Amino acid sequence: MCGIVGYIGRKEKKEILIDVLQKLEYRGYDSEVIATIESKKLKNYKAIGKLANLREKTKSYQSDGFGISIGHTRWATHGKPTELNAHPHLGSYSYVVHNGIIENYQELKSSLQSDGVKFLSQTDTETIVHIFEREYDKSGNPFDAFSDTIEILEGAYATLLISEISPDTIFFAKHGSPLLIGFDKDEVYFASSDTPVIGKATEVYYLEDGEYGYTKDGKVHLFDANGEKSFNKQALTADKVSAQKDGYRFFMEKEIYEQSRVMSETMMGRVLDNTIALDELDDSFLDGITSIKICACGTSYHSALTSAYLFERISKIRCDIEIASEFRYKEPLLTPDTLFITISQSGETADTLEALKMAKRAGLKSLSICNVDNSSIVRESDSAILTRAGIEKGVASTKAFATQTMVLWILSLYIAQERKTISKDKLKSEITAMLHTPKSLIVTETLHSKLHRLSKRYLHGHGFFFIGRDIFFPLALEGALKLKEISYLHAEGYPAGEMKHGPIALADSELFTIALMPKTMHYEKIKSNVEELSARDTTILAISSLPFELADDFIQTKYDSHPMLEFFEMMVVTQLLALEISVRLGNDVDMPRNLAKSVTVE
Ligand code: F6R
């Protein structure tokens, strides 16, 4: 993860860097830094923790005239979040910032140390700057030194390097972590994603893996393994406006409330009166496909798990789901009759991206379901369906999950329609249910205040079990993940029928069970499972449209004409519950500890 920024030009650099870093803070917030070269001299400011601390530290600093500058927001991988481990890392006359992991850093570090180089930090990144200086001392040519450095590095990186020996130049390289170059007249920007440079740059170039180069005098020189190359810039669309809280206490809260609206956006032009239209897929898209494999991580993995029920039940197509980080190293058997789907909110998740590249190498057709256009995963896929959730700022994903699940439901119907595995009546009734989902996602004042009141009873105890069956099992996993991410309380999601095979041993009055009890799906079965827990005195919060007398607390849902409507309404309840518990515990809802919004390391 980590976010990097660079700027070369005449404008006030501190303001530019801090503004971009603020928009990149979702990528990590263990420490934040800026560094400049002005009048040929390096300067840097570092602060631990969130950006407010860096703002405070740089209060009296203002950059002056032409200069070059880089900045970094860190999600710690090697070494604790201390000032010494904060980027930029300094050699004798150069600074580097980096996002990714240098896998051969131990070996490089040992060789540098045996040459007498002293390391100040515990990071992998510091090796980059020392290798650069070692190579420069040999060749006397800064760009040759940078190219030689890049050649030695293994792993994933996006990196920017500045040096007093070339005080008007930023050196850059990308391999496996995102990096783009923004342009406006003779000014050049670098950033880990495009949204932060909107309003600053008018054109952009998204670097590909293996590309590197330098920028000087407003010009970018781009290279790859075949030498210098030309490149085409594209206009940077200004419609990705940055998100504001709009009166809500937290971005996560705003994003929960937005779900009803964005769901309509997700369906627009896709869910029609009697048919499903997916213009993103060409007519031959399903030719030769006999099964689906989906890879994703975290919350996106939970939407994938939900969809497996839909693909098999509605589309009558075999569907396997894998956690991307597991898939990568299991030597999977891949055959070209499998459609390979990746799901990602950010489109930058390293494990998911690598899984996609593996599938492509094996000749599979690929489709991504993503919230960010032009992201690495979208660009790498044969086709993409965008979720249209809008920018999601809260680290705990909410509206992205809702819209991913909707896209997958739409896709399952699309495949059923194209393959004729669904009757006209059934398709119509699914579409009718879909069109009701925005209603099931509306947060009422009554619901929110009830969960606010209830939350005070769920702050202690020895853990939470979220339980459900069928598609409500992945929802249980997602509910538990939301709660643990922002409350730091232990929570697990479990298939309700599985409790008796071990976990029920934990049952006592200090165990909280959040029971997802849909009327339309195996109600009697889950009721028995919850009764078994109640008999062992667990505290039960039941969520259902049907009254359940053994519940200690009860949230009554309204939309129970279709399982997916019950799914989405219950999803909102679990999100709000997590939010209110987190607020009561005094945690940072939008930027919970140890997490980052975009996970670009494996
Ligand atoms: C949890 C959460 C994460 C992400 C996971 C994958 O709230 O957001 O679990 O879902 O890191 O990220 P994307 O979807 O960007 O690939």
Residues whose N, C-alpha, C, O or C-beta is under 5 A from the ligand:
A	BS01	F6R	C297 G298 T299 S300 I343 S344 Q345 S346 G347 T349 V395 A396 S397 K597 V599
